Amino acid sequence: MLDTTIIENNWRSRGFSFELWEDHPGQIWKDFRHETDELFMLLEGEVILTVGNKTLKPAIGEEVLIPAGVDHTVQTSSTTGSRWYYGYNLRFAPR
Protein backbone atom coordinates (compact mmCIF):
# COMPACT_ATOMS: atom_id res chain seq x y z
CA MET A 1 0.00 0.00 0.00
CA LEU A 2 1.34 3.40 -0.96
CA ASP A 3 1.56 6.06 1.73
CA THR A 4 -0.14 9.09 0.19
CA THR A 5 1.16 11.50 2.83
CA ILE A 6 4.79 10.52 2.26
CA ILE A 7 4.45 10.79 -1.52
CA GLU A 8 2.64 14.13 -1.33
CA ASN A 9 5.21 15.60 1.07
CA ASN A 10 8.05 14.40 -1.16
CA TRP A 11 6.56 15.90 -4.31
CA ARG A 12 5.72 19.20 -2.63
CA SER A 13 9.23 19.44 -1.16
CA ARG A 14 10.52 19.13 -4.74
CA GLY A 15 8.23 21.93 -5.94
CA PHE A 16 5.44 19.84 -7.51
CA SER A 17 1.71 19.97 -7.02
CA PHE A 18 -0.03 16.74 -5.98
CA GLU A 19 -3.39 15.56 -7.33
CA LEU A 20 -5.32 12.31 -7.72
CA TRP A 21 -6.99 11.30 -11.00
CA GLU A 22 -9.38 8.41 -11.67
CA ASP A 23 -10.36 6.93 -15.04
CA HIS A 24 -12.81 4.30 -16.22
CA PRO A 25 -11.72 1.25 -18.26
CA GLY A 26 -10.50 2.08 -21.76
CA GLN A 27 -10.06 5.83 -21.20
CA ILE A 28 -7.39 7.42 -23.41
CA TRP A 29 -5.84 10.86 -22.91
CA LYS A 30 -3.94 11.41 -26.15
CA ASP A 31 -1.07 13.74 -27.03
CA PHE A 32 -1.01 16.09 -24.06
CA ARG A 33 1.85 18.56 -23.70
CA HIS A 34 2.59 20.94 -20.83
CA GLU A 35 4.97 23.87 -20.43
CA THR A 36 6.31 22.44 -17.18
CA ASP A 37 7.54 19.03 -15.98
CA GLU A 38 4.90 16.60 -14.72
CA LEU A 39 5.21 13.69 -12.31
CA PHE A 40 3.03 10.59 -12.70
CA MET A 41 2.58 7.65 -10.32
CA LEU A 42 0.13 4.78 -10.79
CA LEU A 43 -1.93 3.98 -7.70
CA GLU A 44 -4.36 1.31 -9.01
CA GLY A 45 -5.06 -0.49 -12.27
CA GLU A 46 -2.99 -0.76 -15.42
CA VAL A 47 -2.02 1.93 -17.91
CA ILE A 48 0.17 2.33 -20.93
CA LEU A 49 2.02 5.63 -20.76
CA THR A 50 3.67 6.95 -23.90
CA VAL A 51 6.17 9.75 -23.29
CA GLY A 52 7.68 11.05 -26.51
CA ASN A 53 8.75 7.91 -28.38
CA LYS A 54 8.94 5.68 -25.27
CA THR A 55 6.10 3.36 -24.28
CA LEU A 56 5.96 2.45 -20.59
CA LYS A 57 3.81 0.17 -18.45
CA PRO A 58 4.52 1.69 -15.04
CA ALA A 59 4.18 -0.49 -11.97
CA ILE A 60 2.08 0.67 -9.06
CA GLY A 61 4.18 3.14 -7.09
CA GLU A 62 6.66 3.80 -9.91
CA GLU A 63 7.33 7.50 -10.41
CA VAL A 64 7.62 8.74 -14.00
CA LEU A 65 8.90 12.20 -14.94
CA ILE A 66 7.27 13.67 -18.05
CA PRO A 67 9.53 16.49 -19.25
CA ALA A 68 8.11 19.88 -20.21
CA GLY A 69 7.17 20.16 -23.88
CA VAL A 70 7.01 16.39 -24.52
CA ASP A 71 3.82 14.83 -25.91
CA HIS A 72 2.40 12.10 -23.71
CA THR A 73 -0.58 9.75 -23.78
CA VAL A 74 -2.18 7.74 -20.97
CA GLN A 75 -4.28 4.71 -21.91
CA THR A 76 -6.13 2.85 -19.15
CA SER A 77 -6.61 -0.91 -19.56
CA SER A 78 -9.93 -1.89 -21.14
CA THR A 79 -10.63 -4.32 -18.27
CA THR A 80 -9.86 -2.16 -15.24
CA GLY A 81 -10.12 1.46 -14.29
CA SER A 82 -7.08 3.33 -13.03
CA ARG A 83 -6.15 5.84 -10.39
CA TRP A 84 -2.95 7.82 -10.40
CA TYR A 85 -1.19 10.72 -8.79
CA TYR A 86 0.06 13.57 -10.93
CA GLY A 87 1.70 16.89 -10.25
CA TYR A 88 3.21 19.82 -12.10
CA ASN A 89 6.46 21.57 -11.30
CA LEU A 90 5.21 24.78 -9.71
CA ARG A 91 8.64 26.39 -9.63
CA PHE A 92 8.73 26.55 -13.41
CA ALA A 93 5.04 26.78 -14.26
CA PRO A 94 4.10 29.55 -16.68
CA ARG A 95 2.75 32.64 -14.97
N, C-alpha and C positions, 0 to 999 in steps of 0.2 A: 504494500500500500504506500502510495506517495504521500509525503507530508507537505500539504499545500502551504502551510505557514513558512516552512523552511525554504521552499522553492520561491515563494513570493518575496520573502526577505532578501534572498540571494539576487533575484532579478532586479529588485528596486535598488539594492546597494550598488548594482552595476549600471544604474541609470535607465532601466527599462520599466515600462508599464507592465501590468499583470492582469490578464483577463481570462475568462473561461468561455469557450465556445462549444456548442453542441449541434451535431448534424444527424439527420435521418439517413437510413441506408441508401446508398447510391448517389448521394449529394456530390456535386463537382463544383469547385470554385476554380475557374480557369483563367490563367494568364493575368494574375494580379502583379502589380509592381508598386513599390512604395519608395519614397524619397529618403527613408531612414532604415537602418537595420531592423530586422524583426527576429524574435526568438519564437520557437515552436516546440511544444512538448506534448506528446500523446499521453492521454490519461486513461482512455478506454477505447476499445474497438480496434479496427485496422484501417489504415489509410495508405495510399500511395502519394508521396510528396515529390513533385518534380520541381527542382530548383535549377534554373538555367537548363543545361543539358544533362543534369544528373537526376536519375530516378532513385528514390529512397523508399524503403519500407521501415520507418522508424519503429523501434520497440517502445513499449510503454516505459515512460520515464527518460527516454533519450532526448537530449536537447539538440535542436538543429538551429543553426544561425542562417538566416536568409539575408544575404547582403543587400544593402540599398541598391535600387535600380535594376535588380535581377527579377525577371519574370518567374512566377511560381504558381503551381497548381496543386490543389489538395483534392483528392478523390477518396471518398469514404467507401468502404466495402459495400457491395450490394446486399450482403446478408446481415450486417450489423450496423448500428449507428456508431458514432464516434463522439468523443469529448476530448478537447485539448486546451492547453494553456497557450496563450500567445501574448506577446508584448512588443512594443516599439521602443526604440532607443530615444528617450526623451531629451537627452543631451544634444542630439543632432537633428531633432525633428524640425521641419520647416516652420517658420513663425509667420 
